[in-house]
Amino acid sequence: MSDFYIGYLPKMPKALSRYVVPAVAVMFSLAVVLAITFALGQGPFATAFFEFGNVQPFEGTIQAKPVPFLILEKAERSNGLPGLERIALVNEGKFGASASVDEFDGQRVRLEGTLIYRGEIRMIEVKAGSVGRVQGEAFNETEAEKNLGEMTLKGEIIDSKCYLGVMNPGNHKTHRSCAVACLRGGIPPMLLVKDEQGRASELWLVTETGEPINDRILDYVAEPVEVTGRVGRKGDSLFFYAKADSIKRL
């Protein structure tokens, strides 16, 4: 009679155990190797953060175009002039901040919000109803945008809010549906480009005339694309005034 294993007995018959035990050991070892290989194959998470729940006050001047920014004056000065920081603004959820701040363009305001940041780029998720004009001189910007010329760039169109820290990762095809929803809601898009060494540059993406381009790029989000347009620099911010009809998949 052949051996038969009964599960509630304390030991397996030797005739079966000499086959089953090595097979289980091999499968367990294989599972461990596959798990380690999969883990090592994953890229590191980006140094991007969203300070969820940490609402802070901010005061500065609203610059509504081409992308909503709050301009903050830094304590340190350069050539006797105050240093500046442009912090992009978005609303809560998947919505841009234009509806909240356009009426305050060029005015000094106080608002509350939550910081989002990736590297040197910062963004504020504005708390609903918190924007208000305050006494004090608004910053009168004298720096002209530097025209860096027309370029054809290859990269990926992303939604800035998720990429800068709300989601991690906040780009590539796995994030496409979320990015499209954010861009439909008015979140400012960016063009993410990388040089031969893999170093990333992020450019705020707008139309040739500096208007929102969101509804014209939805079909190209989170895919490798080539875009032609003019590049401008203002402070530390890069802007890409894209020719919408030049966008093509790679």
N, C-alpha and C positions, 0 to 999 in steps of 0.2 A: 504494500500500500504506500502511495506517495505521501510525503509530509504535507501537512495542511496547517497554515498559521491561523490561530484564533486570537483575535485582537485583545481580548481581556486577559489572556495568559501573560505572565511576567516575562517570558523569554520566547524568542522565535526559534524554531527548530534549526539546528546547525546546518542542515542541508540547504535551507533557504538563506540563512544569515550570511553565509560565505559569498553569496551573490549580491544580496540586497545591501549590506553594509558598505562594500566598496562602491556600489553604484550611487548610493546616497552621498558618500564622501566626495565623489567626482562631481556630482551635480552641485553640491554646496560650494566646492572650490571654484567651479565655473561661474556660479552666480556672484561670488565675491570678486573674481577677476573682471567680470562684465560691469559690475557696479563701480569698481575703481576706474576702469577705462572710460566709462560714461562720465564720471565726475571730473576726471582730468581733461576730458574733451570739451568741457564747458568753459566759455570765456569768463573772465572775472567780471563782477558787477561794476558798473561805472560809479564814480564818486559823485553821485547825484542824490539830493536829499529834498524831502518835503517835511517841514516842521509842523506836521499835523497837530492841531490843538493848541499851538503856541501863537496866539493872536497878539500882534504888537502894534503900537502906534507909529506912524511915519508922517513926516511933514516935508513938503517940497513943492515943486512947480510941475503942473501937468503939461506934457507935450503930447498932443493927441495924434499927430501924424508924423511919419507914415505908419508907425506902430505906437499904441498907447504906452507912454513912459511916465514915470515919476522921476524928475531930476532932483537929485540931492546934492547939496554943497558939502564937500568934505572939509574937515578942519585944516588939513595940510594944504599949503598953497604952492603954486608954481609960478615963478616970475611975478610974484605979487598978486596973482589972481587965484581965486578959490578953485580947488579941484572939484571935479564933477563926477557923479555916478548916475548912469541911466539905468533905472530898474523897470523892466517891462511889467505891465499890469494885465491881469486877467480877472474875470469874475469867478465866483464859486461854480463848481460843476464844470460842464463842458461848454463854457460860454466866454467870449471875449469881453473886454472891459469897456468897449466904445460906448455902450449905452449908459454906463455909469460916469464916465469922465469927459466925454466930448464937450459938454457944456462948460467945463472948467478949463478948457484949453488956454494956456498962457497964464493961468491964475495960480496963486499959492493956496495949497489945500492941506488939510490934515485928514488922514484916513487910517483905517485899521486893516490889518491883513496878516497873512501867513507867508513866510518866506519859502521860496523854492529856489534851489541853486545847483548848478553843475559847474565845477571849476570856478572861473571868474565871472560867469554870467549869473545874474540874480533876477528873480521874478517875484512879484507879490500877488497872491490870491486875495483880492479885495473883499473884505467883509461887506455883505449887502447893507446898503443904507448908511455906510460909515463915512462917505466922502463929503467933505464940507469946506467951503472957503474960509480962510482965516486971515486975520490982519497980518500985515507984513509985506515986504516988497517981493514980488515974484521975480524969479531969476530971468534976466533978459539975456538970452544966449547970443553971443556975438560970433561964435565959431562957425565958420562956413563948412558945409560938408565937402570933404575932399573927394574929387572925382578920380577914381582909379582906372577908368576906361572901360571899354566894352570887352567882355570875356565870354567864352563858352566853357561852362563848367560841367563836370560830371559828378553826380552825387545822389542823395536820397532826400525826397521831400518829407518832412516830419512835422508833427504838431509840437510846438515849443513847450507847452505846459507839461505834457507827459515826459518828453525827452529830458527836460531840465531837472526832473526829479519826482514827479507825481507817480510815474510808473517806472519800473526797473526790470527788464529793459523797456525803453520807451520808443523803440524804433524797430525796423525790419518788418517782414511780412506777418509775423505772429502778432504784431501790434496794429496791423492795418485797419481793422474795423473800428477800433477805439480812436485811432488817429483821424479817420474820416469823420466820425461823429464829432470830435472836438473841432475840426476845421469847419464843419457845417455850422457849428455854434459860434464861430467867430474867433476862435483861438488863433493867434498869429502863426503862420507857417514859417518854417525855416528850411534852408537848403543846407544839408550836411555834406561837406566835401572832405576828402582826405588826400594828403600828399603821398608821395612814394614811400615815405617812412611810416605811414599810417597815422600821422598827426591830423587831428580833426580841426576844421574851422566851420563855424556856424554863421550863416548869413540870413538876416531877416528878409523874407521873400515877399515882394509886393509887385504891382504892375509897373509898367514903364513910367506912369505918371504918379506913382507913390500911393495908389489906392489898394484896398484889399483885393487879393487875387484868389481867395479861397475857393469860390465856386467854379473856377476854371482849372483847378489842379486836382480835383478829387479823384479822377481816374488814374492819376500817376503816383499817388501816395504810397510810400513804403516800397518803391521799386527803384532799381537803378535807372537814372534818367540823365539826359543831357539837356542843358538849358543855356540859352544865349541872352545876355542882357548887360546892363551897366552896373558896375560895382561902385558903391560910395562908402566912405568911412566918416563917422562922426564920433570923436572920442574913441572909445574902445569898441564901438558897435559897427558892424558891417551890414550894409544893405544891398540887396540884389534886386535891381529894377528890371524884372524879367519880361521878355517878349513872350507872351503866353502861347503864341502860335509856334514858337521855336521848341517847345518841350517835346522830347521824343524818348521812348523807352530804349534801353540798351540791350 
